[in-house]
C-alpha cells in the first residue's frame, strides 16, 4: 500500500494525498491504518474529533484531502464546503461512450436493499455532478470514457452512483457494477484538483498526479496523454 503524502502545508492548512485503500477516519475500528490515525501518529492533528479533517474520500478513492491545523481554520473550511465555495475535480474512467460534456442533477439517498450502498431516489438529497469528456478509449473490443468531474455537492458515493445510474459504471467499482477484469482492484477515481480561497482571499490551487495503478491501466489501454 502506498504511503500518505503531504502535498502542501502552512500554518493553517495541510493538503494530503491519500492513497487508495486507506480509510479517512477511525470510525471503523477494524481498519489497520486511517488518515486520522496517521495525523495523530505524526503529530499533525489538532486534538479535535477527526484531527481537523475537513471532508472525506471513499476508501477506494485516491487523491487530495484538506486538513485544518487550527480550530479556526477548520470552521472556515466547513463554511466554505457548506457554501459550495471549494472546487473539487476528479478523474474517472467509466465503461461505455460518453458523447458530450454534461450535468447530472439527480437526488441520492441510501439504498434500502443493500447496506452501505447509495442510489438515485426521489426522496434523496439534491446532488449535482458536472463532467467533461476527456477521451473515448477502445480497448479489447470495448469502449471506455475518461472524464473529468466537478462536484457541486458532496454526497457519499456521488460520482459512482450518478454514473452507474446512467449506465456508465466506474471501471473497478465492484459495489456499483464496474468491470473488474482490467487489473485494478478499486474504482478508477482520483481527486486531482482542489481550489479554495484562503481566509485572506488568496486563491490556492492544488493538483495531484494520478497514481501508478491508474496510470498503468491507461498506458495498457494506449492512452498516453495523461499528466
Beta strands, then each sheet from edge to edge (+ up, - down):
strand 1: 5-9
strand 2: 13-18
strand 3: 62-68
strand 4: 87-95
strand 5: 102-105
strand 6: 108-110
strand 7: 118-120
strand 8: 128-139
strand 9: 142-151
strand 10: 189-197
strand 11: 203-207
sheet 1: 1+ 2- 3+ 10+ 4- 9+ 8- 5+
sheet 2: 1+ 2- 3+ 10+ 11-
sheet 3: 6+ 7-
end
